[in-house]
Amino acid sequence: MKSDPTFLRDLHVGAEFDAQLCMNCGTCTALCPLGIELMPRKLFRRALLGDREGVLGQKDTIYSCLLCRLCEANCPAGVHIAENVRTLRVALNRELFGLAEA
């Protein structure tokens, strides 16, 4: 993994990315109706560590999320999971497609 310290700063543009509040409890994964393989906690950790390539490599997972907020409603830390996923989608749109909005 190559860390890019600018990646996290780029995620904060126009949105609140509160992934650092995640306690890694796994509730989000247990409740996901899709059973998405990459847990939000791992995806968020990659973003927090500046793993731009790791996050961009998970584009299918990021776009598969239904944004149903079932995970968010049950998150004991109050992480805004759906908003964080939206923020990652904006970053993907910007990085991969040159678009500014999701």
Residue, then its C-alpha position, 0 to 999 in steps of 0.5 A: m500500500k502506498s499512502d497518499p496524504t492528500f487523499l483524505r484531504d481531498l475527501h473532505v472537500g464539500a463533505e464531512f467524512d467521519a469515518q475516524l469515529c468507526m469502532n470496528c465493531g462489525t455491526c454494519t457488515a452484519l446488517c447489510p442486506l447485500g452482504i457486501e464483501l468489503m466491510p465499510r470499516k475496512l474501506f474507511r480505514r483504507a481512506l483514512l490511511g491515504d490508500r487512494e489505490g485501495v479505495l479506487g480499486q473497490k469501485d464496484t463495492i462502493y457503487s453496490c451500496l444501496l445507501c439504505r442506511l440500515c447500517e447507519a441506523n444501528c451504528p453504536a458510534g453514530v458514523h454517517i456511513a451512507e454519507n461517507v459512501r457518497t463522499l467516496r463516490v464523489a471521489l471516484n467520480r472525480e478520479l476515474f471519470g473527471l466528474a465533480e458530483a455523484 
